[in-house]
Amino acid sequence: MNPVEQYIFDQNSESRELLLLLREIILKSDNSVIEKISYKIPFFSRNKPFCYLNPKPKGIDIGFWAGPYFEKCASLLETKNRKMIKTYYIPYNSEIRIGELKRIMTEALEIDERFSAKK
């Protein structure tokens, strides 16, 4: 079991179920996505870290590092008075808008690709 799987396994059943689904969506968004624990939560990267999963008492925040660069999906994300991070919040026991989440992931990976090409 890798550290991210162990982290998810150690969560309560409500968090665990949602974290497993979100992890699967993120990992399937691109074959080169890697996962690791950083700052005590799961982070996902390809060229650079692009998102993380942060369990909250009533749901999961998916944080995106390149928040200000989102254009197509910007209205779906919250800034919460932060300059760089934008989040997509999914409450426990709510309908998960998988299509919406996949669009956000696609744009996050496009941004990741754009910034890695600038090197």
The 8 nearest C-alpha neighbors of each residue, nearest first, counted from 0:
[[1, 4, 5, 2, 3, 8, 6, 7],
 [0, 2, 4, 3, 5, 35, 6, 34],
 [3, 1, 5, 4, 6, 36, 0, 35],
 [4, 2, 6, 5, 1, 41, 35, 36],
 [3, 5, 7, 1, 6, 2, 0, 8],
 [6, 4, 8, 2, 3, 7, 9, 0],
 [7, 5, 3, 9, 4, 8, 2, 10],
 [8, 6, 4, 9, 10, 5, 15, 3],
 [7, 9, 5, 6, 10, 4, 15, 11],
 [8, 10, 6, 7, 5, 11, 15, 4],
 [11, 9, 7, 15, 8, 14, 12, 6],
 [10, 12, 14, 13, 15, 9, 8, 7],
 [11, 13, 15, 14, 16, 10, 8, 17],
 [14, 12, 15, 11, 16, 17, 91, 10],
 [15, 13, 17, 11, 12, 16, 18, 10],
 [14, 16, 12, 18, 10, 7, 13, 17],
 [17, 15, 19, 18, 14, 13, 12, 20],
 [16, 18, 20, 14, 19, 15, 21, 13],
 [19, 17, 15, 21, 20, 16, 22, 14],
 [20, 18, 22, 16, 17, 21, 15, 23],
 [19, 21, 23, 17, 18, 22, 24, 16],
 [20, 22, 24, 18, 23, 19, 25, 17],
 [23, 21, 19, 25, 20, 24, 18, 26],
 [22, 24, 20, 26, 21, 25, 27, 19],
 [25, 23, 21, 27, 22, 26, 28, 20],
 [24, 26, 22, 28, 23, 27, 21, 104],
 [25, 27, 23, 28, 24, 32, 22, 29],
 [28, 26, 24, 29, 25, 23, 30, 32],
 [27, 29, 25, 26, 24, 104, 30, 105],
 [30, 28, 27, 31, 32, 26, 25, 108],
 [31, 29, 32, 27, 26, 28, 33, 45],
 [30, 32, 29, 45, 33, 26, 44, 46],
 [33, 31, 45, 44, 30, 29, 26, 43],
 [34, 32, 44, 43, 45, 31, 35, 26],
 [33, 35, 43, 42, 44, 41, 32, 3],
 [34, 36, 42, 41, 3, 37, 43, 2],
 [35, 37, 41, 40, 42, 39, 3, 2],
 [36, 38, 39, 40, 42, 35, 41, 51],
 [37, 39, 40, 36, 41, 42, 51, 35],
 [40, 38, 37, 36, 41, 6, 42, 53],
 [41, 39, 36, 37, 38, 53, 42, 52],
 [42, 40, 36, 52, 51, 35, 3, 37],
 [43, 41, 51, 35, 34, 36, 50, 37],
 [42, 44, 34, 50, 33, 48, 51, 49],
 [45, 43, 48, 47, 49, 33, 32, 46],
 [44, 46, 32, 47, 31, 33, 48, 43],
 [45, 47, 44, 115, 111, 48, 112, 49],
 [48, 46, 44, 45, 49, 111, 115, 43],
 [49, 47, 44, 43, 50, 45, 42, 46],
 [48, 50, 64, 44, 63, 47, 43, 107],
 [51, 49, 63, 62, 43, 42, 64, 48],
 [50, 52, 42, 62, 41, 61, 43, 53],
 [53, 51, 61, 41, 60, 40, 54, 62],
 [52, 54, 60, 59, 40, 61, 55, 51],
 [55, 53, 59, 58, 60, 52, 56, 14],
 [54, 56, 58, 59, 57, 53, 60, 14],
 [55, 57, 58, 54, 59, 14, 91, 90],
 [58, 56, 55, 90, 91, 59, 54, 89],
 [59, 57, 90, 91, 55, 89, 56, 54],
 [60, 58, 54, 89, 55, 53, 88, 90],
 [61, 59, 88, 53, 87, 52, 62, 86],
 [60, 62, 52, 87, 86, 51, 88, 53],
 [61, 63, 86, 51, 50, 85, 60, 84],
 [62, 64, 50, 85, 84, 49, 66, 65],
 [65, 63, 84, 49, 66, 83, 50, 62],
 [66, 64, 68, 63, 67, 83, 84, 49],
 [65, 67, 85, 84, 83, 68, 64, 63],
 [68, 66, 69, 65, 83, 82, 85, 84],
 [69, 67, 66, 65, 70, 110, 73, 83],
 [70, 68, 73, 67, 66, 72, 71, 106],
 [69, 71, 73, 72, 68, 67, 74, 106],
 [72, 70, 73, 69, 106, 74, 103, 102],
 [71, 73, 75, 74, 70, 103, 69, 76],
 [74, 72, 69, 70, 75, 76, 71, 66],
 [73, 75, 72, 76, 77, 71, 70, 69],
 [76, 74, 73, 72, 87, 77, 103, 99],
 [75, 77, 87, 86, 73, 74, 85, 78],
 [78, 76, 86, 85, 79, 87, 75, 74],
 [77, 79, 85, 80, 81, 84, 86, 76],
 [78, 80, 81, 77, 85, 86, 84, 82],
 [81, 79, 78, 82, 77, 84, 85, 83],
 [82, 80, 78, 79, 83, 84, 85, 66],
 [81, 83, 84, 80, 67, 78, 66, 85],
 [84, 82, 66, 65, 81, 67, 64, 85],
 [85, 83, 66, 64, 63, 81, 82, 62],
 [86, 84, 66, 78, 77, 63, 76, 62],
 [85, 87, 62, 77, 76, 61, 63, 60],
 [86, 88, 61, 76, 60, 77, 62, 89],
 [89, 87, 60, 59, 86, 61, 90, 58],
 [88, 90, 59, 58, 60, 91, 87, 95],
 [91, 89, 58, 57, 93, 59, 92, 88],
 [92, 90, 58, 93, 57, 89, 13, 17],
 [91, 93, 90, 94, 13, 58, 95, 89],
 [94, 92, 91, 90, 95, 89, 58, 96],
 [93, 95, 96, 92, 89, 90, 91, 97],
 [96, 94, 97, 93, 89, 100, 99, 90],
 [97, 95, 99, 98, 100, 94, 101, 89],
 [96, 98, 100, 99, 95, 101, 24, 102],
 [99, 97, 101, 100, 96, 102, 103, 95],
 [98, 100, 102, 96, 97, 101, 103, 75],
 [99, 101, 97, 103, 102, 98, 104, 96],
 [100, 102, 104, 98, 103, 99, 97, 105],
 [103, 101, 105, 99, 100, 104, 98, 106],
 [102, 104, 100, 106, 101, 105, 72, 107],
 [105, 103, 107, 101, 106, 102, 108, 100],
 [106, 104, 102, 108, 103, 107, 101, 109],
 [105, 107, 109, 103, 108, 104, 110, 102],
 [108, 106, 104, 110, 109, 105, 103, 111],
 [107, 109, 111, 105, 110, 106, 112, 104],
 [110, 108, 106, 112, 111, 107, 113, 105],
 [111, 109, 113, 107, 108, 112, 106, 114],
 [110, 112, 108, 114, 109, 113, 107, 115],
 [113, 111, 109, 115, 110, 114, 108, 116],
 [114, 112, 110, 116, 111, 115, 109, 117],
 [115, 113, 117, 116, 111, 112, 110, 118],
 [114, 116, 112, 117, 113, 118, 111, 46],
 [115, 117, 113, 114, 118, 112, 111, 46],
 [118, 116, 114, 115, 113, 112, 111, 110],
 [117, 116, 115, 114, 113, 112, 46, 111]]
